[in-house]
């Protein structure tokens, strides 16, 4: 029987202030050509209260007079480098053990001296994406953590996101035109510096980032550095390096199109150039990516994401020269709950996220379809996403998916038998509550089947063994394909016994069925 199975690829509101923050645009900054440096300086990443990555080589870089020798002293080490003709210098500290003891990092060049105070060593994560990554703690279910937010060994660095024509080596101030004064005030205060976690400051941190960092710190006990680079309304192509787009034939047209046609938040490479390139080659433990809403506006964009997301991941890895781990947050539920099976761009984009993780090493997926809102693109449910990210970040590297994912299937008679991996001890159903929407746990929900006509109908499903589900419908005596959770706001409730939701998937290869 097993040999007959077919293999498949493993695939409310915030405050008005915060909502405005998420929706602003970032104009493209002009190219600024670097002049030779005349004094000693560091990339802004290297500042008081920073966290350095443990157990890995740590690059340190900056500017000095051309030809000058720069020395860095930290953790019993002294490393030196010579500035090139443009005054750029870089050196590498040998791997460091984790330490919560505040220390000084000294930099010298001739008679010039700089000192960074309160430097810790632990795990550093880059958390990037669009509005649901950018959303502040204030107004979300992460806000209760503020009462216990005096955790100085957690530090946050907020990138003042901006777009540029060419990759930058230093950060520049973002210039979003839609920004009330208090937003600019907050960015001017928090941007481009390391801020230790406190009750006063935590409300203005990214909710997902902060929930993730708190959970990591609780589990590991080591310092945690969190770099947030996120901007609402942005598309993945804006965060992708030019070379990565040019190397993928289906994406080359994005680079060839006049930039004025796309706007700053979609302009290819712009946000990567101005907001990600200046981070490199800072030593990181990994990257969290939560983005895709703006790429799910229509079916064409959602399908392109299947090439775009891998290009982004691989492009960033080439820039860091490392197979750096990527944790990808799959889109939550959004939109009206369908009364009958209907195709949706959000479903296709989730599949692209799943396919990316299935196809690339050192990637993993946080399924969040059991969260979300029918009418709020920025749901306040962020804590569970941060918790899941932390569990995933600490899982053994041999575990590819946390949660049920389709392993294989077989059509037998009028039924489709599905076999899952990642079920824990067994598959279960679990009540799912998203605002006013409630999916009960009494029956398995979310499956649909189709026959040769390609028209999907809601199906009955039952868990028949610890890792198997049988799906059928009296309306489809000869099913040829099955889908699960295939909607913008799917009514689905299949979980592993340890609480991880199953990712939406399909067994067919049909083109999008536009309404």
GUBADREN-807798 format. One line per field, with one value per residue (C-alpha): residue number from 1; residue in one letter; x, y, z. Coordinates in Angstrom, 3 decimals. Each point is the difference from the previous one (the first is absolute). Example, Ala and Ser with C-alpha at 12.3 -4.5 7.8 and 13.67 -1.06 7.14 Angstrom:
REM GUBADREN-807798
n	(1,2)
res	(a,s)
xx	(12.300,1.370)
yy	(-4.500,3.440)
zz	(7.800,-0.660)
REM end
This chain:
REM GUBADREN-807798
n	(1,2,3,4,5,6,7,8,9,10,11,12,13,14,15,16,17,18,19,20,21,22,23,24,25,26,27,28,29,30,31,32,33,34,35,36,37,38,39,40,41,42,43,44,45,46,47,48,49,50,51,52,53,54,55,56,57,58,59,60,61,62,63,64,65,66,67,68,69,70,71,72,73,74,75,76,77,78,79,80,81,82,83,84,85,86,87,88,89,90,91,92,93,94,95,96,97,98,99,100,101,102,103,104,105,106,107,108,109,110,111,112,113,114,115,116,117,118,119,120,121,122,123,124,125,126,127,128,129,130,131,132,133,134,135,136,137,138,139,140,141,142,143,144,145,146,147,148,149,150,151,152,153,154,155,156,157,158,159,160,161,162,163,164,165,166,167,168,169,170,171,172,173,174,175,176,177,178,179,180,181,182,183,184,185,186,187,188,189,190,191,192,193,194,195,196,197,198,199,200,201,202,203,204,205,206,207,208,209,210,211,212,213,214,215,216,217,218,219,220,221,222,223,224,225,226,227,228,229,230,231,232,233,234,235,236,237,238,239,240,241,242,243,244,245,246,247,248,249,250,251,252,253,254,255,256,257,258,259,260,261,262,263,264,265,266,267,268,269,270,271,272,273,274,275,276,277,278,279,280,281,282,283,284,285,286,287,288,289,290,291,292,293,294,295,296,297,298,299,300,301,302,303,304,305,306,307,308,309,310,311,312,313,314,315,316,317,318,319,320,321,322,323,324,325,326,327,328,329,330,331,332,333,334,335,336,337,338,339,340,341,342,343,344,345,346,347,348,349,350,351,352,353,354,355,356,357,358,359,360,361,362,363,364,365,366,367,368,369,370,371,372,373,374,375,376,377,378,379,380,381,382,383,384,385,386,387,388,389,390,391,392,393,394,395,396,397,398,399,400,401,402,403,404,405,406,407,408,409,410,411,412,413,414,415,416,417,418,419,420,421,422,423,424,425,426,427,428,429,430,431,432,433,434,435,436,437,438,439,440,441,442,443,444,445,446,447,448,449,450,451,452,453,454,455,456,457,458,459,460,461,462,463,464,465,466,467,468,469,470,471,472,473,474,475,476,477,478,479,480,481,482,483,484,485,486,487,488,489,490,491,492,493,494,495,496,497,498,499,500,501,502,503,504,505,506,507,508,509,510,511,512,513,514,515)
res	(x,x,x,x,x,x,x,x,x,x,x,x,x,x,x,x,x,x,x,x,x,x,x,x,x,x,x,x,x,x,x,x,x,x,x,x,x,x,x,x,x,x,x,x,x,x,x,x,x,x,x,x,x,x,x,x,x,x,x,x,x,x,x,x,x,x,x,x,x,x,x,x,x,x,x,x,x,x,x,x,x,x,x,x,x,x,x,x,x,x,x,x,x,x,x,x,x,x,x,x,x,x,x,x,x,x,x,x,x,x,x,x,x,x,x,x,x,x,x,x,x,x,x,x,x,x,x,x,x,x,x,x,x,x,x,x,x,x,x,x,x,x,x,x,x,x,x,x,x,x,x,x,x,x,x,x,x,x,x,x,x,x,x,x,x,x,x,x,x,x,x,x,x,x,x,x,x,x,x,x,x,x,x,x,x,x,x,x,x,x,x,x,x,x,x,x,x,x,x,x,x,x,x,x,x,x,x,x,x,x,x,x,x,x,x,x,x,x,x,x,x,x,x,x,x,x,x,x,x,x,x,x,x,x,x,x,x,x,x,x,x,x,x,x,x,x,x,x,x,x,x,x,x,x,x,x,x,x,x,x,x,x,x,x,x,x,x,x,x,x,x,x,x,x,x,x,x,x,x,x,x,x,x,x,x,x,x,x,x,x,x,x,x,x,x,x,x,x,x,x,x,x,x,x,x,x,x,x,x,x,x,x,x,x,x,x,x,x,x,x,x,x,x,x,x,x,x,x,x,x,x,x,x,x,x,x,x,x,x,x,x,x,x,x,x,x,x,x,x,x,x,x,x,x,x,x,x,x,x,x,x,x,x,x,x,x,x,x,x,x,x,x,x,x,x,x,x,x,x,x,x,x,x,x,x,x,x,x,x,x,x,x,x,x,x,x,x,x,x,x,x,x,x,x,x,x,x,x,x,x,x,x,x,x,x,x,x,x,x,x,x,x,x,x,x,x,x,x,x,x,x,x,x,x,x,x,x,x,x,x,x,x,x,x,x,x,x,x,x,x,x,x,x,x,x,x,x,x,x,x,x,x,x,x,x,x,x,x,x,x,x,x,x,x,x,x,x,x,x,x,x,x,x,x,x,x,x,x,x,x,x,x,x,x,x,x,x,x,x,x,x,x,x,x,x,x,x,x,x,x,x,x,x,x,x)
xx	(0.000,2.777,1.529,-3.235,0.297,0.890,2.762,-0.735,2.201,-0.015,-1.644,-12.535,1.111,3.198,0.042,-0.525,3.549,1.359,-2.242,1.241,3.530,-0.624,-1.406,2.610,2.147,3.730,1.310,3.077,3.055,2.555,3.287,2.675,3.542,2.324,2.815,3.265,-0.264,2.127,-0.911,-0.656,-3.625,-2.096,-3.100,-2.969,-0.617,3.041,-1.178,-0.631,-2.240,0.543,-0.086,2.655,-0.707,1.417,1.933,0.736,2.590,-1.096,0.811,0.541,0.292,-0.013,1.975,3.375,2.641,1.247,2.850,-0.493,0.241,-3.042,0.025,-2.992,0.266,-2.728,-0.311,3.734,0.620,1.769,-0.593,1.317,-0.799,1.298,-2.394,-0.082,0.297,-3.615,0.556,-2.018,1.273,-1.224,1.299,-1.359,-0.154,0.383,-3.059,-1.189,-1.815,-3.403,0.271,-2.517,2.824,0.150,3.399,1.728,1.028,2.933,0.991,3.152,1.764,3.123,-1.046,-3.718,-1.934,-3.583,-1.669,-3.293,-1.507,-2.292,0.723,-1.441,0.459,-2.934,-2.274,-0.840,-2.969,-1.042,-3.810,-1.191,-3.125,-2.991,-2.763,-0.724,3.678,0.170,-3.110,0.783,-0.521,-2.561,-3.452,0.828,-0.221,3.718,-0.753,-0.413,3.726,0.750,-0.691,3.041,2.059,2.932,2.285,3.218,1.638,-2.514,0.961,-1.760,1.500,-2.567,1.022,-1.334,-1.179,0.822,0.489,2.999,1.065,3.224,1.029,1.176,2.694,-1.464,-3.566,-1.777,-3.034,-3.297,-2.247,-3.610,-2.378,-3.023,1.237,-1.537,2.540,-0.089,0.912,3.063,0.756,-0.111,2.185,2.487,0.258,-0.008,1.435,3.540,1.030,-0.174,-2.780,-0.096,-3.443,-1.931,-3.603,0.436,1.335,-1.499,-3.405,1.773,1.842,-1.281,-2.571,1.060,3.679,-0.428,-2.157,2.602,2.863,-1.686,-0.751,3.574,1.453,-2.262,1.095,3.738,0.870,2.544,-0.128,-2.156,0.544,-2.925,0.469,-3.310,-0.146,-3.654,-2.326,-3.712,-1.296,3.235,0.450,2.678,1.694,0.941,1.872,1.813,3.542,0.255,2.279,-2.542,-2.747,2.201,1.013,-3.616,-1.377,-3.601,0.998,2.318,-2.874,-0.376,3.460,-0.531,-3.218,0.347,0.137,-2.603,-2.636,0.231,0.241,2.578,-1.481,0.081,3.076,2.289,3.052,-0.604,-0.730,2.655,2.553,-0.832,-1.069,1.519,3.327,1.311,-0.476,2.409,2.100,-1.201,0.089,-3.489,-1.530,-2.759,-2.670,-3.767,-2.043,-3.674,-1.260,-2.259,-3.270,0.910,0.997,-3.412,-2.009,-0.670,0.688,2.905,1.917,-0.723,1.283,3.140,0.746,0.937,3.122,0.360,0.267,2.739,1.867,-0.156,1.209,2.844,0.964,0.296,1.983,2.448,0.438,0.706,2.048,-1.772,-2.850,-1.565,-3.225,-3.245,-3.229,-2.975,-3.397,-2.771,-2.856,-2.810,-3.676,-1.544,-3.180,-3.561,-0.530,-1.229,-3.339,1.275,3.445,1.507,3.507,1.959,3.402,0.790,-0.218,2.459,2.412,-0.101,0.839,2.972,1.228,-0.402,1.754,2.920,0.553,-0.343,2.579,2.691,2.225,0.157,-3.507,-3.126,-3.615,-2.205,-3.582,-2.356,-3.243,-1.618,0.512,-1.182,-3.173,-2.748,0.203,3.317,3.116,2.017,-1.419,1.028,0.892,3.779,1.196,-0.653,1.967,2.959,-0.255,-0.079,2.960,1.993,-0.861,1.023,3.224,1.036,-1.122,2.657,1.143,-1.145,-3.646,-1.194,-3.631,-1.677,-3.550,-1.948,0.925,-1.156,2.378,-1.924,-3.521,-1.961,-3.372,-1.911,-3.550,-1.890,2.421,3.347,2.369,2.526,3.111,1.677,3.381,0.700,-3.065,1.661,-1.625,-3.041,-2.228,-2.734,-2.656,0.085,-2.447,1.109,-1.201,0.812,-1.985,-3.686,0.779,0.087,0.848,-1.044,2.142,-2.728,0.612,2.921,-0.516,1.673,0.126,-1.464,0.190,-0.643,-0.668,1.038,-1.957,2.432,-2.795,0.774,-2.670,0.162,0.931,-0.399,3.207,0.937,3.223,0.342,3.497,2.532,1.271,-2.780,-3.136,-2.728,-1.807,-3.131,-3.176,-3.250,0.023,3.294,-0.137,3.338,2.294,3.260,1.354,-0.316,0.684,0.273,-0.354,-0.102,-1.518,0.973,-1.793,-0.239,-2.135,2.509,0.964,2.552,2.914,2.803,-0.396,2.539,-2.057,1.460,-2.551,0.152,0.974,-2.525,0.837,-1.362,0.719,-1.050,2.004,-2.855,0.458,-1.712,-3.769,-0.841,-3.502)
yy	(0.000,2.393,-0.164,1.381,3.256,3.087,2.217,3.688,2.953,0.921,3.132,22.244,1.931,1.905,3.596,2.530,1.065,-3.464,-0.547,3.191,-1.144,-3.211,1.707,2.627,0.055,0.405,2.106,-1.100,1.744,1.291,-1.755,1.423,-0.750,-0.782,2.484,-1.192,-0.027,2.339,-1.194,-3.201,-1.163,-3.151,-1.262,1.100,-3.650,0.243,2.170,-0.052,-2.830,-2.175,-3.789,-1.968,-3.455,-2.835,-3.019,1.470,2.317,3.634,2.532,3.588,2.802,3.743,2.893,1.616,1.982,-1.853,-2.311,0.377,-3.029,-0.640,-2.190,-1.502,-1.405,-2.167,-3.160,-0.488,0.430,2.664,0.006,2.478,1.085,2.580,2.468,-0.138,2.948,1.001,-0.264,-3.160,-2.571,-3.313,-2.596,-3.098,-0.955,-3.689,-1.846,1.157,-1.805,1.305,2.584,2.138,1.974,3.536,0.640,2.737,-0.348,2.278,1.331,1.975,1.513,2.017,2.560,-0.516,-2.085,-1.247,-2.141,-1.892,-0.621,-2.709,-2.522,-3.505,-3.260,-2.260,-0.705,2.659,-0.297,2.184,0.310,1.485,0.400,2.286,1.314,-3.101,-0.167,3.754,0.262,1.322,-1.944,2.640,-1.141,-3.694,-3.059,0.435,3.134,-1.899,-0.811,3.691,-0.360,-2.296,1.623,1.111,-2.623,1.865,-3.026,0.305,2.824,1.332,1.832,1.701,0.660,3.320,-1.615,1.826,-0.845,0.884,-0.513,-1.814,-2.249,2.077,-0.730,2.364,0.722,3.176,1.579,-1.091,2.714,-1.310,2.825,-1.421,0.327,1.945,1.835,-2.537,-2.782,1.891,0.784,-3.683,-0.989,2.780,-1.273,-3.754,-0.301,-1.143,-0.693,-2.925,0.362,-2.333,-1.381,2.004,0.759,3.482,-1.043,-3.428,1.346,1.466,-3.161,-2.321,-2.344,-3.146,0.792,0.672,-3.065,-2.080,1.513,-0.403,-3.650,-0.614,1.631,-2.016,-3.245,0.671,2.468,1.704,3.611,0.576,2.674,0.797,2.047,1.108,1.145,0.178,2.336,-0.289,-0.271,-1.340,-2.787,-2.649,1.217,3.224,-2.078,-2.195,0.631,0.951,-2.930,-2.443,1.423,-0.004,-3.626,-1.224,0.193,0.489,3.005,1.885,2.079,1.587,1.521,1.045,1.945,3.743,0.546,2.771,-2.569,-1.828,2.557,-0.020,-2.832,-2.367,1.318,-2.984,-0.109,3.422,-1.068,-2.672,2.589,2.548,-2.140,-3.492,0.501,2.288,-2.888,-2.253,-1.839,0.372,-3.388,-1.425,-3.125,0.097,1.987,0.165,1.012,1.041,1.513,-0.810,1.863,2.553,-2.806,-1.674,2.770,-2.165,-3.474,1.024,1.598,-2.925,-2.478,2.080,-0.257,-3.626,1.231,3.304,-1.312,-2.558,2.702,2.267,-2.713,-1.081,3.598,0.906,-3.150,0.806,3.491,-1.414,-2.814,-2.467,-2.500,2.104,-1.494,1.569,-0.318,0.971,0.948,-1.273,2.458,-0.103,-0.192,3.111,0.897,-1.308,-3.643,-1.661,-1.828,-2.307,-0.852,2.980,0.699,2.857,1.661,-0.355,-3.775,0.042,2.187,-2.342,-2.828,1.993,0.429,-3.709,-0.932,2.288,-1.741,-3.417,0.896,1.855,-1.274,1.753,1.432,-0.633,1.127,1.352,-0.762,2.704,-0.776,-0.626,3.717,3.049,1.974,0.248,3.791,1.041,-0.375,0.628,-2.460,0.571,-3.672,0.138,-1.790,-3.538,0.768,1.173,-3.079,-2.342,1.752,-0.501,-3.692,-0.378,1.944,-2.364,-3.237,-2.431,0.834,-3.442,1.020,1.609,0.735,0.513,-1.168,-2.283,0.093,-2.269,-2.844,-1.993,-0.879,-2.745,-0.038,-3.154,-0.372,3.159,1.088,1.739,-1.344,2.544,-0.816,2.737,0.501,2.271,-1.091,-0.404,-3.013,0.318,2.298,1.819,2.618,3.156,2.861,3.063,3.451,3.047,2.997,-0.823,-3.038,-3.385,-3.385,-2.788,-3.052,-2.653,-0.707,0.409,3.218,1.601,-2.745,0.101,-2.348,0.149,-2.390,0.120,3.233,1.799,1.462,-0.232,-0.694,-0.175,-3.490,-2.137,-1.074,-2.287,-0.901,-3.774,-0.622,2.077,1.519,-0.636,1.801,-1.316,2.596,-0.469,1.658,-1.511,2.656,-1.313,-3.793,-0.035,2.580,0.915,2.679,1.389,3.374,1.076,3.512,1.387,3.475,3.436,-0.707,-3.796,-1.846,-2.695,-1.728,-2.788,0.029,-2.145,-1.333,2.573,2.934,0.849,0.756,-1.758,2.171,0.487,-2.101,-1.481,-3.158,1.401,1.974,2.167,3.615,2.603,-0.035,3.679,0.850)
zz	(0.000,0.881,-3.453,-1.486,1.945,-1.999,1.364,0.474,0.903,3.725,-0.181,15.209,-0.708,0.723,1.060,-2.791,0.515,-0.579,-3.009,-1.605,0.671,-1.876,-3.080,-0.759,-3.104,-0.260,-2.878,-1.830,1.356,-2.491,-0.440,2.260,-1.071,2.873,0.529,1.527,3.786,2.104,3.512,1.869,-0.012,0.202,-1.714,2.225,0.790,2.237,2.876,3.734,1.279,-3.059,-0.070,-1.865,-1.368,2.080,-1.233,-3.442,-1.580,0.516,-2.752,1.173,-2.530,-0.558,-1.447,0.688,-1.850,-3.052,0.896,3.752,2.265,2.209,3.116,1.789,3.521,1.525,2.060,0.387,-3.726,-2.003,-3.746,-2.565,-3.547,-2.475,-1.635,-3.790,-2.388,0.727,3.727,0.421,2.489,1.310,2.425,1.659,3.651,0.738,1.283,3.424,2.793,1.086,2.772,1.887,1.612,-1.459,-1.568,-1.946,-3.632,-0.803,-3.419,-0.670,-2.979,0.757,2.621,-0.637,2.520,0.038,2.663,-0.125,3.430,1.349,-2.768,0.463,-1.898,-0.876,-2.957,-2.595,-2.349,-2.922,-0.188,-3.292,-2.108,-0.271,2.274,2.056,0.880,0.555,2.241,3.468,3.213,1.017,-1.133,-0.400,2.233,0.724,2.044,3.317,-0.198,0.533,3.738,0.245,-2.756,2.150,-1.530,-0.854,-1.612,-2.864,-2.353,-3.104,-2.993,-2.247,-3.595,-1.328,-3.223,-3.190,-3.677,-2.143,-3.589,0.897,2.919,2.951,2.568,2.615,1.090,-1.016,1.614,-1.535,-1.415,0.007,-1.030,1.885,3.553,2.859,2.165,2.822,-2.427,-1.174,3.643,0.920,-2.919,0.718,3.576,-0.575,-3.484,-0.728,3.593,2.375,2.611,3.047,0.740,2.613,0.928,-1.425,-3.390,-0.728,-1.207,-3.039,-0.991,-2.719,1.575,-1.848,0.486,3.708,0.675,-1.828,1.965,3.364,-0.727,-1.170,3.099,2.304,-1.624,-0.388,2.760,-2.265,-1.245,-3.070,-2.650,-2.287,-3.166,-1.559,-3.633,-1.045,-1.882,-0.742,-3.546,-1.465,-2.511,0.066,-3.170,1.819,2.593,-2.538,-1.324,-3.668,-0.784,1.416,-2.220,-3.070,0.516,-0.044,-3.574,1.127,2.147,-2.354,-1.336,3.437,-0.259,-3.605,0.691,0.611,3.738,-0.185,-0.982,3.283,2.792,2.752,2.071,-2.961,-1.798,-0.506,2.258,1.585,3.563,-0.165,-1.112,2.688,2.934,-0.252,-1.786,2.795,2.444,-1.813,1.047,3.624,1.725,0.489,1.464,-2.595,-1.840,0.525,-3.066,0.363,-3.242,-2.923,0.488,-2.679,-2.369,0.359,-1.650,-3.051,-1.349,-2.227,2.862,2.298,-2.575,-0.623,3.713,-0.590,-1.787,1.846,3.558,-0.775,-1.920,3.051,2.362,-2.248,-0.794,3.675,0.663,-2.767,1.435,3.464,-1.552,2.265,-0.061,2.731,1.422,-1.242,1.985,-2.165,1.425,-2.240,-0.536,2.592,-0.893,-1.571,-1.850,0.072,0.899,-3.218,0.047,-2.765,-1.412,-1.792,-1.228,1.586,-0.578,3.712,-0.336,-2.882,1.897,2.993,-2.373,-1.303,3.561,0.651,-3.241,0.820,3.313,-1.617,-2.640,1.928,2.822,3.357,-0.399,2.032,0.032,2.770,-1.003,1.286,-1.815,3.389,0.722,-1.903,-0.572,-2.588,-0.187,1.555,-2.104,3.162,2.538,3.627,0.475,-0.057,3.140,-1.222,-3.156,2.063,2.218,-2.991,-1.561,3.188,0.165,-3.614,0.463,2.781,-1.666,-1.264,-3.509,-1.134,0.547,-3.227,0.839,3.371,-0.604,-2.308,-3.655,-2.799,-0.677,-2.621,-1.110,-1.732,-1.727,0.872,-1.183,0.796,2.705,0.195,2.642,1.249,2.000,2.059,1.608,2.947,1.970,3.407,1.609,-2.256,-2.017,1.939,-0.589,2.086,0.469,-1.930,1.082,-2.111,1.224,-0.427,-2.142,1.706,-1.518,2.344,0.672,-0.272,-3.687,-2.380,-1.964,-2.979,-2.652,-3.504,-2.978,-3.723,-2.827,-3.633,-0.486,2.320,2.135,3.692,2.603,3.777,1.175,3.071,1.703,2.846,1.785,-0.383,1.354,1.877,-3.251,-2.551,-1.140,-2.313,-2.135,-2.109,-1.266,-1.231,-2.729,-1.400,-0.454,-1.826,1.615,-1.670,2.343,3.509,1.578,3.632,1.381,-3.533,0.521,1.188,3.283,0.162,2.535,0.938,3.242,-0.563,2.467,1.320,3.530,1.192,-1.270,-3.400,-2.758,-3.344,-2.938,-2.806,-3.047,-3.235,-1.983,-3.390,-2.529,-1.304,-0.988,2.188,-0.321,0.016,1.294)
REM end
